Amino acid sequence: MNFKKSYSGIQSFFLIMAIAFFAIYLLIANTSHGGQAGIGFWVGLLLLPLDFFLFKGLVAIEPNYAVVLTFFGKYVGTVSNNGLRFINPLYSKLKVSLRIQSLESEILKVNDKLGNPIEIGAIVVWQIEDTYKAVFEVKNFADYLKNQAEAAVRHIASVYPYDTFEDEGAEITLRDGADKVIKVLEKELGNRFFAAGVKVVEARLSHLAYAPEIAGAMLQRQQATAIVSARSKIVEGAVGMVEMALDMLSKKEIVVLDDEKKAAMVSNLMVVLCGEKSASPVLNTGTLYQ
């Protein structure tokens, strides 16, 4: 909550300085003649320590900072007004930053949903929203945020597979479902940070990869999958071209082929179209059946 019992520091400063000058004046005026100290001297002597006590109530609060106040162990309130403020000198004061800050988790080695070891890390942008919880609800604020962030990242990594190679029915994967994974991660972090009075501004995965011991095998699998996919497209296109060639030869009656010659032609065309290297044709200088 925002504490209302704080006053303008500038006005309080001038008032405190006026009391100090008045006290000094009383001390000098009542001792300058060398006579016995009068009532004015004792008044001035009492005003000086009172002035120093009041001076402790002046607090400078920078933008996006707040001061948490306690009175003999009891929480009194929070002052977030910027500038020079005057607060009851008896209150204990603790400055708390309200600025947006970031936290980068370590690169964690965890198992994904399918049990594959992966490496994952995240960057969390956060801001204190409730100063009471941030100061009094958790013991070690920095360690709490770090531990909870790592716990959230571990949990997210265990819920989803890294990719769809082994789980083709997965709707969300860590590698391809970036936006959805981030939303789930932000929600998970928000629930965990709530006890510390912290809101999550943004979260992003900073590192995502297979663990070194399986990275080579997974790369080979990805390459094999890419090759199979490419071959499938090539064969599909080649079949269409052979079909079109036979159909055009038949319609234009360029040459009449029986089933055996059609099969031979199809075989030759498929070799030419699907081969990795350019084919070396053999020219037939005789008739079609020689």
Secondary structure as UniProt FT lines:
FT   STRAND          7..8
FT   HELIX           9..29
FT   TURN            30..33
FT   HELIX           39..55
FT   TURN            56..57
FT   STRAND          58..61
FT   TURN            63..64
FT   STRAND          65..71
FT   TURN            72..73
FT   STRAND          74..79
FT   STRAND          83..86
FT   TURN            89..90
FT   STRAND          92..97
FT   STRAND          101..104
FT   STRAND          108..111
FT   TURN            113..114
FT   STRAND          117..128
FT   HELIX           131..132
FT   HELIX           133..137
FT   HELIX           141..159
FT   TURN            168..169
FT   TURN            174..176
FT   HELIX           178..193
FT   HELIX           194..196
FT   STRAND          198..210
FT   HELIX           212..252
FT   HELIX           259..274
FT   TURN            288..289
//
